[in-house]
Amino acid sequence: MRTVVKICGITRGQDAHVALSAGADWLGFILKGASPRLVTPQAARAIVDGLASNGDPAGLGARPRAQAPVTVGVMVEPTPEEALRLAREAGVTRVQLHGVDPDRWPADFPLPAAFAVPVADDGALMAPLPPRRDLVLLDTADAMRAGGTGRPFPWFVAATVAAEFQVMVAGGLDSGNVGEMLAEVRPFGVDASSRLESAPGLKDPDRVRRFVAAVRQWDASAHD
């Protein structure tokens, strides 16, 4: 069993390389929405293109990869046309959609999609679940922000949803609590951003490495 690790809110090439050298699988770029981690599609494209060479321009010891990492364009309330345009401009391979009704999203959209479902403090889902072909991102509900709250939600609801859907869990995860969440939920993947930062949009290399290591340690123990 291998849990997919997504490091979100990437704004700098050096942070992308740190995440990959630590063993992360997916990188998230916020392309639309009110966030201190917002990047232009052109800035995201420059980082993505820099990863394609499998090099280590920052000298951070990144290991060569057999294939390019999965890159995710995170967007709040895009239209399908806007989402596809931003994704193509940024060069990402997936989209993550916030504030979008999955029933109104085209079934033939050409990129894999994850639909964000906010979870209230009492565990109530604040948006509809998508079709089972799509990935569900469960994150903490907030009246002002679509993500990056740094606060966990009640994980019992994630365990219930994960019994039927592929689920990625976000919301206040770090190296100190991700193992507990994994044991309770056993999701497809985990998504972390704000708790891995020294300042908004600036990843702390040590926090990133410890987070990925905690996930891999749990994976190893679950496999044994």
N, C-alpha and C positions, 0 to 999 in steps of 0.2 A: 504494500500500500504506500503510495506516494501522494502527499497532499500538495496541490498546486499552490505556490506562494506568489502572490502579486504584491509588488511594491508600487503604490500609487502616488500621484502628485509629483512625478519626476519633473524637474525644471532645469537640471544641469546634466551635461554628459558625464561628469565625474560621478554623480550620484547613480546614474544608470549603470556605469561600470562597477561601482561598489556593490550594487544589488546583484548583478550577474556573477561577480566573483564570489559573492557569499553563497550563491546557489539558488537565487530567485528564478522563477520560471517566466513570470509575466511582469511587464512594466506598464504602468498607467500614466497617461498624459491628459490633463484636464483641458479640453479644447473649447468648451462653452459652459459658462456658469460663473456666478459670483464667488470667486475663490482666490486667496493669495497664491495659490498654486497654478493659476491659469497661465497657459502658454499659447502662443500663436501656433497655428499649424506649421508655419515655416520653421519656428524654433524646434518644434517636436520633430519635424522631418530631418533637421540637421543632426539631432541626437540619434534618431533611428538610423540614418545613413552612416553615422559614425560607428554604430554597432555592427553593421552588416559586414564590415571588413574583418570581424573577429579579432581586431587589434586591441591594444591596451594603451591608448594615447596618454592616459593620465598616469601611467606607471604604477597601477594599483594591483598588479598581479592577477589580472583577469585571465582565466583559463580559456583557451580556444574552445568554441562550442561546435558540436556536430551540426547544428542548425541554428538559424536565427531565432532569437527569443520572440515570444508572443508579445505584441505591442497592442495596447488598448486605448482607444480614444474615448474619453469620458465626457459626456455631454448632458446638459440639463435642458429639457424641453425642446429638443431639435425636431424639425420636420424630417421625414425620411430623406428628402432631397438634400437638406442641409447636412444631415448626418453623413451621408455618402460623400458629399463634397469635402467636408472637413476631414473625414477619414482618408480620402485619397490625397488631399493636400499634405496631410501629416505623414502619410505612408504607414499607417497602422493596420493591423490585421484583424482587429475585432473592434466592436463598439460596446460601450456600457451606457445605458440610457436611464436617466432620472426624470421623473415627472412625465413619463410617456405611458399611455394606455396600450398594453400589449395587444389587446383585441383590435386596435386600430392600426397596428404596425404591419407593413406588408409581409406576407408569409414568404415571398420570394426575394426579400432584401438580400443583397449579395454577400454580406459579411455576417459572421456569427455575432449574435447579440446577447448581452446580459441585461436583464431588466432589474433595476433597483426597486426594492420593496422596503419602505421604512417600517420600523417596528417601534411601537409605543412602549412606554415604561412598564405597562401592564402586560406586554406581550402581544397586543393586538396588531395585526397587519394593517397598515394604513394605505395600501394600494393592492390591486388585484395581482394574482400570480399569473405568469405568462404560460403559454403552452409548454408542455413537458420537453419539447425539443430545445428550448432556450434555457440558458443559465439564469438562476435566480441569485441576485446579490441582496443579502439581508443586511441592513445598516440601521443605525439608531435614528429614529425620527427626531427632527428638529424643526421648529417653526421658521427659522431663518436660514438654515444651511441644508444643502442636499447631501452633505457628507463632511468628513473631516472634523467631526465633533470631538473625537477623543474619548467618547463615552460608550461603554458597552450597553447592550440591551439584554433582556432576559433570554438566556441561551436555550431554554427549554423549547421555545417556539421554533428555533432553528433546527433542533433535533426532529421535531414533528414534520417540518417541511422537507428536511433532508431524507426522510423515509420514502418520499415520492419524487423528489426533484433533485437535479444537480444544484447544489447550493454552495455559494461562496460567502463566507461570513466576514463582515467588516465591523467597525465600531469599537474603538478603544482597545485594540489588540496590541500587545507588546510581548517581549520575551517572558515577562513574569506571569502572564495569564493565558497565553495561547495554548499551552499544554492542557490546562484544565478545560478550556473550551473544546479542544479537539477530542478529549476523552468523552465529553458529554454529547457532542454533536456528530462527530465523524463526518465532516463535510467534504465536498469535492475540493474546496480550496479556501484560503484565507487571504485577506486583503488588509494591508496596514499602510498608514500614511503619517498622520499627525504625531503619533506617539514615537515615531522613529526620527524625529526632527530636532535639530538644535534651534531652529527658528522656522516660521512658516515657509515652506517651499525648499528648505535646506536640510537634506538628510544627514543624520549623524552616522558616520560609518560604523561605529561600535554598536550602536543600537540596531542598525540594520543587520549586522552580522550575528548578533546575539539572537535576534528574532528568527532569522532563518535557521540558525543552529538549533533553537528550541523546537521548531517544527520538525526538523529532520531527526532530532533525538526522539520525539514522540513517534514519528513514523517507524523508526527502528524498533522501539519498544513494542509498538502495536504489532509489527510483523513477527517479532519473536514470540 
